[in-house]
Amino acid sequence: MFTEYKARIAGISIILVEPRSTSQTCSRCHHIHPQKGKSYRKGKVFKCGFCGLEHDADVNGALNIAQLAETWQFLSSQSFQDGAAVNPPEISTYSCQLE
C-alpha cells in the first residue's frame, strides 16, 4: 500500500483497523445503529438515538477508527497474568495514523 510505504519512509507508525460499523457507531456511547428504515444520518450529520450525540458523520467515523487504533495499541502492549500476549486483530486494508 502506497500510504504505508510512505509512512514507513517517514518513520510514522501505521495501525490497521477493521472499519466495519464505524459509520454506524456512536463515538461517545458506542451504540450501534444498523437498523434499516431508522436512519441515524441526515445528510452529513450523525445523530445517536441512544445518547443524543450529533456530529459530522465523517468526524464520528474517524473518531471511532482512532479509538479502535488506540485500544489495539494499548492491548498489544499489555501482559496478562497467565503470561499470554495479545495478538493483533485481523485487519483490512484501511489504516489510521497515530504519532
LUMROZA-787521 format. One line per 2 residues: number of its first residue (from 1); their letters; for each residue x negated, y, z of C-alpha. Coordinates in Angstrom, 1 decimal. Each point is the difference from the previous one (the first is absolute). Layout:
// LUMROZA-787521
NUM	a	X,Y,Z | ...
// end
This chain:
// LUMROZA-787521
1	mf	0.0,0.0,0.0 | -1.4,3.4,-1.0
3	te	1.0,1.8,3.1 | -1.6,-2.7,2.2
5	yk	-3.2,0.2,-2.0 | -0.2,3.8,0.3
7	ar	0.7,-0.1,3.7 | -2.8,-2.6,0.6
9	ia	-2.5,2.2,-1.9 | 1.1,3.0,2.2
11	gi	-0.3,-2.1,3.2 | 3.8,0.2,0.7
13	si	1.7,-2.9,1.6 | 3.1,-1.5,-1.7
15	il	2.6,-2.0,1.8 | 2.5,-1.8,-2.3
17	ve	3.6,0.0,1.4 | 3.1,-1.9,-1.1
19	pr	2.4,2.8,-1.1 | 3.2,-2.2,0.2
21	st	2.8,1.9,1.7 | -2.0,3.1,0.7
23	sq	2.4,2.2,-1.8 | 3.0,-1.5,1.8
25	tc	-1.5,0.2,3.5 | 0.2,3.0,2.4
27	sr	-3.4,1.2,0.9 | 1.2,1.0,3.5
29	ch	2.1,-2.9,1.3 | -1.0,-2.6,-2.7
31	hi	3.7,-0.9,-0.7 | 0.2,-1.6,-3.5
33	hp	2.9,1.2,-2.3 | 0.2,-2.7,-2.7
35	qk	3.9,0.0,-0.3 | 1.3,0.6,-3.5
37	gk	2.7,2.5,-0.3 | -1.0,1.8,3.2
39	sy	-2.7,2.4,-1.3 | -2.7,1.1,2.4
41	rk	-1.3,2.4,-2.7 | 1.6,3.0,-1.6
43	gk	-2.2,1.2,-2.8 | -3.5,0.4,1.5
45	vf	1.2,0.0,3.7 | -0.2,-3.1,2.2
47	kc	2.5,0.1,2.9 | 0.0,-2.7,2.7
49	gf	3.5,-1.2,0.9 | -1.4,-1.3,3.3
51	cg	-2.0,2.9,1.6 | 1.0,2.9,-2.4
53	le	-3.5,0.8,-1.2 | 0.0,1.9,-3.3
55	hd	-3.2,0.1,-2.1 | -1.1,0.4,-3.6
57	ad	0.3,-3.6,-1.2 | -3.6,-0.1,-1.3
59	vn	-1.4,1.3,3.3 | 2.0,-2.5,1.9
61	ga	-1.3,-2.9,-2.1 | -3.6,1.4,0.3
63	ln	0.3,0.2,3.8 | 1.1,-3.6,0.1
65	ia	-2.9,-1.2,-2.2 | -2.4,2.0,2.2
67	ql	1.5,-1.6,3.2 | -0.4,-3.5,-1.5
69	ae	-3.7,0.7,-0.8 | -0.7,1.4,3.5
71	tw	1.7,-3.1,1.5 | -2.0,-2.4,-2.1
73	qf	-3.2,1.9,0.8 | 0.7,-0.2,3.7
75	ls	1.0,-3.7,0.0 | -3.0,-1.0,-2.1
77	sq	-2.3,1.5,2.6 | 1.6,-1.8,3.0
79	sf	-1.2,-3.1,1.8 | 2.6,-2.2,1.6
81	qd	-0.2,-2.1,3.1 | -0.3,-3.3,-1.8
83	ga	-2.9,1.5,-2.1 | 2.0,-0.1,-3.2
85	av	-0.5,2.9,-2.4 | 2.8,1.6,-2.0
87	np	-0.3,-0.7,-3.7 | 0.9,2.8,-2.4
89	pe	3.5,-0.4,-1.4 | 0.6,-1.0,-3.6
91	is	-0.1,3.2,-2.1 | 1.3,1.3,-3.2
93	ty	-1.7,2.5,-2.4 | 1.2,3.1,1.9
95	sc	-2.4,1.8,2.2 | -0.2,2.6,2.7
97	ql	-3.2,2.0,0.8 | -1.1,0.6,3.5
99	e	-3.0,2.1,0.9
// end
